[in-house]
Amino acid sequence: MAEDVESRENIESAASKKGKKSITIEFIKPDDFKQIYAIGAAGGHSPYDFRIGFYNDTPKMFGDSSESRVIERRVEAEVILSPVAALELNRWLTQHINEYESVFGPIARAIPRTPRKEPAKSVDESTNIQGYI
């Protein structure tokens, strides 16, 4: 990944030496822009795109410890990315998580996961959703 950044910087540096004009990107939020808070994400991919659904959970019913608990998982928004955009998102998240942890310390899960009795799943099997939500 460091090689990619260095390569990109070298290309940008070479382009600026050739007298190329710079490009300014303006971020504009439309009138119907919506900001959401999500507690989690789930999704999958196809050969053509990555789909990430951002969700919130709401407890629907809690009974005795012997009864099952029902939690409603509401998908608030879904983002569809090209493979290149997914890779860029990965790089952006990694950079910003590293910066966050260098200031605030390691990010810990709010609720520790209990150890599984079954063997750990491989990365390819990390979610039940394979494809689309």
C-alpha positions as CSV (number, residue, x, y, z in Angstrom):
1,M,0.0,0.0,0.0
2,A,2.9,2.4,0.8
3,E,4.2,1.7,-2.7
4,D,0.9,2.7,-4.2
5,V,1.0,6.0,-2.3
6,E,4.6,6.7,-3.3
7,S,3.8,5.8,-7.0
8,R,0.8,8.1,-7.0
9,E,2.9,10.9,-5.4
10,N,5.7,10.4,-8.0
11,I,3.1,10.5,-10.9
12,E,1.5,13.6,-9.5
13,S,4.9,15.2,-9.0
14,A,5.9,14.3,-12.6
15,A,2.6,15.7,-13.9
16,S,3.1,19.0,-12.1
17,K,6.6,19.3,-13.5
18,K,5.2,19.0,-17.0
19,G,3.0,22.0,-16.4
20,K,-0.3,20.2,-16.0
21,K,-3.1,22.2,-14.5
22,S,-4.4,21.1,-11.1
23,I,-8.0,20.0,-10.6
24,T,-10.1,21.3,-7.7
25,I,-13.0,19.1,-6.5
26,E,-16.0,20.8,-4.9
27,F,-18.2,18.8,-2.5
28,I,-21.8,19.8,-2.8
29,K,-24.7,18.4,-0.6
30,P,-28.0,18.4,-2.5
31,D,-31.2,19.7,-0.7
32,D,-32.3,16.1,0.0
33,F,-29.0,15.1,1.5
34,K,-29.5,12.7,4.4
35,Q,-27.1,11.9,7.2
36,I,-27.6,8.7,9.2
37,Y,-26.0,7.1,12.2
38,A,-25.4,3.3,12.0
39,I,-24.2,0.8,14.5
40,G,-23.1,-1.7,11.9
41,A,-22.7,-2.7,8.3
42,A,-23.3,-5.9,6.4
43,G,-23.1,-6.7,2.7
44,G,-21.3,-8.6,0.0
45,H,-19.9,-8.4,-3.4
46,S,-20.3,-9.6,-7.0
47,P,-17.7,-9.5,-9.7
48,Y,-19.0,-6.0,-10.6
49,D,-19.6,-4.2,-7.3
50,F,-19.5,-4.1,-3.5
51,R,-22.7,-3.5,-1.6
52,I,-22.7,-2.3,2.0
53,G,-25.9,-1.9,4.0
54,F,-25.7,0.3,7.1
55,Y,-28.1,-0.7,9.9
56,N,-29.4,0.0,13.4
57,D,-30.8,-2.5,15.8
58,T,-33.9,-2.2,18.0
59,P,-34.9,-4.7,20.7
60,K,-38.4,-5.8,20.0
61,M,-39.1,-8.2,22.8
62,F,-37.2,-9.4,25.9
63,G,-38.5,-12.2,28.0
64,D,-37.1,-14.5,30.6
65,S,-33.6,-15.9,30.0
66,S,-35.2,-19.1,28.7
67,E,-37.2,-17.1,26.0
68,S,-35.6,-16.0,22.7
69,R,-34.9,-12.3,22.2
70,V,-36.0,-10.5,19.0
71,I,-34.0,-7.7,17.6
72,E,-35.2,-5.7,14.6
73,R,-32.2,-4.9,12.3
74,R,-33.3,-2.0,10.1
75,V,-31.1,-1.3,7.0
76,E,-31.0,2.5,6.9
77,A,-29.0,2.9,3.6
78,E,-27.1,0.8,1.1
79,V,-24.0,2.0,-0.7
80,I,-23.0,0.3,-4.0
81,L,-19.3,0.8,-4.9
82,S,-17.2,-0.3,-7.9
83,P,-14.2,-2.5,-6.9
84,V,-11.9,0.5,-7.3
85,A,-14.1,2.7,-5.1
86,A,-14.2,-0.1,-2.5
87,L,-10.4,-0.3,-2.5
88,E,-10.2,3.5,-2.0
89,L,-12.7,3.3,0.8
90,N,-10.6,0.6,2.4
91,R,-7.5,2.8,2.2
92,W,-9.4,5.8,3.5
93,L,-10.8,3.9,6.5
94,T,-7.5,2.3,7.3
95,Q,-5.7,5.7,7.3
96,H,-8.4,7.3,9.5
97,I,-8.7,4.4,11.9
98,N,-4.9,4.5,12.4
99,E,-5.0,8.3,13.0
100,Y,-8.0,7.9,15.4
101,E,-6.2,5.1,17.4
102,S,-2.9,7.1,17.6
103,V,-4.9,9.9,19.3
104,F,-7.5,8.1,21.3
105,G,-6.0,4.6,21.7
106,P,-7.2,1.2,20.3
107,I,-10.9,0.9,19.4
108,A,-12.5,-1.7,21.6
109,R,-15.8,-3.5,20.9
110,A,-18.6,-2.2,23.1
111,I,-19.8,-5.7,23.8
112,P,-17.0,-8.3,23.9
113,R,-17.7,-11.3,21.7
114,T,-17.9,-14.7,23.4
115,P,-15.5,-17.3,22.1
116,R,-17.1,-19.6,19.6
117,K,-17.2,-23.4,20.0
118,E,-16.9,-23.9,16.3
119,P,-13.7,-23.2,14.3
120,A,-13.3,-19.6,13.1
121,K,-14.6,-18.9,9.6
122,S,-12.2,-17.9,6.9
123,V,-12.3,-14.3,5.6
124,D,-14.4,-15.4,2.6
125,E,-17.1,-16.8,4.9
126,S,-17.2,-13.8,7.4
127,T,-20.8,-12.9,6.6
128,N,-23.9,-14.8,5.9
129,I,-24.8,-12.4,3.2
130,Q,-23.0,-13.3,-0.1
131,G,-24.2,-10.8,-2.7
132,Y,-26.9,-8.4,-2.0
133,I,-29.1,-7.4,1.0
